[in-house]
């Protein structure tokens, strides 16, 4: 087989390529033959026309796949699916956003409940101290009882307030980190 026969057989195997790729491939093989001393040496290195064509097709396929050229057929299907999914997707997205807002409101209301509990305990401690001072003239034992109860309420208020502030700050940071990770994941998928 000589150069002309080899290139004719190669052309038959590559006839379905786009014109630009087809011409580039033929130019490459012509240059390859020009660089070799004789046709037999070039044919030996290249292998059969069918093998060379399959290698070229595989390379072009890999090149096209890595370039991420938008495939219009896939884009049409994605558009159709997006239109068909809109009646389901939009309410679902609204529901997910509403659930997230409800979750945040539940967390906020739990903290407000805890804060109001500590305010009530502080008020109770103050009221018991005032009652203890009032009872001081009547009964020492009752006055000491109410003073002890006031101190217990005050201690519970301080411990509960510290616990609530720590829990609130940790929860706030966890929610912020979760939102940040969610945004970064979305950003990563948009770039990829």
C-alpha positions in Angstrom: 0.0 0.0 0.0 1.3 3.5 -0.8 0.6 6.9 0.5 -2.3 7.7 -1.9 -4.1 4.4 -1.2 -3.6 4.8 2.6 -5.1 8.3 2.6 -8.0 7.2 0.4 -8.9 4.4 2.8 -8.4 6.9 5.7 -10.8 9.3 4.1 -13.5 6.7 3.8 -13.3 6.0 7.6 -13.3 9.7 8.4 -15.9 10.9 6.0 -18.4 11.7 8.8 -16.2 14.2 10.5 -16.9 18.0 10.2 -15.1 19.6 7.3 -12.6 21.5 9.4 -11.6 18.4 11.4 -11.5 16.3 8.3 -9.2 18.7 6.5 -7.0 19.1 9.7 -6.6 15.4 9.9 -5.7 14.9 6.3 -3.1 17.8 6.6 -1.6 16.1 9.6 -1.3 12.7 7.9 0.2 14.4 4.7 2.8 16.1 6.9 3.5 12.9 8.7 4.2 11.1 5.4 6.4 14.0 4.3 8.6 13.7 7.4 9.3 10.0 6.8 11.8 8.7 4.4 9.4 6.3 2.6 5.7 5.5 2.7 6.2 2.0 4.2 7.9 3.4 7.3 5.1 5.9 7.9 2.4 3.2 7.3 4.1 0.9 9.8 4.1 3.6 12.5 0.5 4.6 11.8 -1.0 1.2 11.6 -3.9 0.4 9.4 -6.1 3.2 8.1 -9.0 1.8 10.2 -6.9 1.9 13.4 -5.6 5.4 12.7 -9.2 6.6 12.0 -10.5 5.1 15.2 -7.7 6.7 17.2 -8.4 10.1 15.5 -12.2 9.8 16.3 -11.5 8.9 19.9 -9.2 11.9 20.3 -11.7 14.2 18.7 -14.5 12.8 20.9 -12.4 13.3 24.0 -11.5 16.8 22.9 -15.1 17.7 22.3 -16.2 16.2 25.6 -13.6 18.2 27.6 -14.3 21.5 25.9 -17.9 21.4 27.3 -19.5 22.7 24.1 -23.1 23.2 24.8 -25.1 20.6 23.0 -28.2 22.2 21.6 -30.2 19.0 21.7 -29.5 18.6 25.4 -30.3 22.3 26.0 -33.7 21.9 24.3 -34.5 18.9 26.5 -33.4 20.7 29.6 -35.6 23.7 28.6 -38.6 21.4 28.0 -38.0 19.7 31.4 -37.7 23.0 33.2 -40.9 24.2 31.7 -42.7 21.0 32.6 -41.2 21.0 36.1 -42.1 24.6 36.8 -45.6 23.8 38.2 -44.0 21.5 40.7 -40.6 23.1 41.2 -41.8 26.7 42.0 -44.2 25.7 44.8 -41.7 23.2 46.1 -39.0 25.9 46.2 -41.4 28.3 48.0 -42.3 25.5 50.5 -38.6 24.8 51.2 -37.9 28.5 51.8 -41.0 28.8 54.0 -39.9 25.8 56.0 -36.5 27.3 56.5 -38.0 30.6 57.7 -40.3 28.6 60.1 -37.3 26.8 61.4 -35.5 30.0 62.1 -38.6 31.5 63.7 -38.9 28.4 66.0 -35.3 28.7 67.1 -35.8 32.4 67.7 -39.0 31.8 69.7 -37.3 29.1 71.8 -34.6 31.7 72.7 -37.2 34.3 73.5 -39.0 31.8 75.7 -35.8 31.1 77.6 -35.0 34.8 78.0 -38.5 35.5 79.3 -38.1 32.6 81.7 -34.9 34.1 83.1 -36.6 37.5 83.4 -39.4 36.0 85.3 -37.0 34.2 87.6 -35.1 37.4 88.2 -38.3 39.2 89.0 -39.3 36.4 91.4 -35.8 36.7 93.1 -36.3 40.5 93.6 -39.8 40.0 94.9 -38.6 37.3 97.4 -35.8 39.6 98.6 -38.3 42.4 99.2 -40.6 40.0 101.0 -37.6 38.7 103.1 -36.8 42.3 104.2 -40.5 42.8 105.0 -40.6 39.7 107.1 -37.3 40.5 108.9 -39.1 42.2 111.7 -41.8 39.5 112.1 -39.9 36.2 111.8 -36.2 35.6 111.3 -36.8 32.1 110.0 -39.3 33.1 107.3 -37.0 36.0 106.3 -34.1 33.6 105.9 -36.3 31.1 103.9 -37.3 33.8 101.4 -33.7 35.1 101.2 -32.5 31.6 100.4 -35.3 31.2 97.8 -34.3 34.6 96.3 -30.7 33.5 96.1 -31.6 30.2 94.4 -33.8 32.1 91.9 -30.9 34.5 91.3 -28.4 31.7 90.8 -30.8 29.9 88.4 -31.2 33.2 86.5 -27.5 33.7 86.1 -26.8 30.1 85.1 -29.7 30.0 82.7 -28.8 33.3 81.1 -25.2 32.2 80.6 -26.5 28.9 79.1 -28.9 30.7 76.8 -26.3 33.2 75.6 -23.8 30.4 74.8 -26.4 28.2 73.1 -27.7 31.2 71.2 -24.3 32.3 69.9 -23.3 28.7 68.9 -26.7 28.2 67.2 -26.3 31.5 65.4 -22.8 30.6 64.2 -23.9 27.1 63.1 -26.8 28.6 61.0 -24.4 31.1 59.4 -21.8 28.4 58.6 -24.6 26.2 57.1 -25.8 29.1 54.9 -22.2 29.9 53.9 -21.6 26.2 52.9 -24.8 26.1 51.0 -24.0 29.2 49.1 -20.4 28.0 48.4 -21.8 24.6 47.1 -24.2 26.4 44.8 -21.4 28.6 43.6 -19.2 25.6 43.0 -21.8 23.9 40.9 -22.5 27.0 38.9 -18.7 27.3 38.1 -18.3 23.6 37.3 
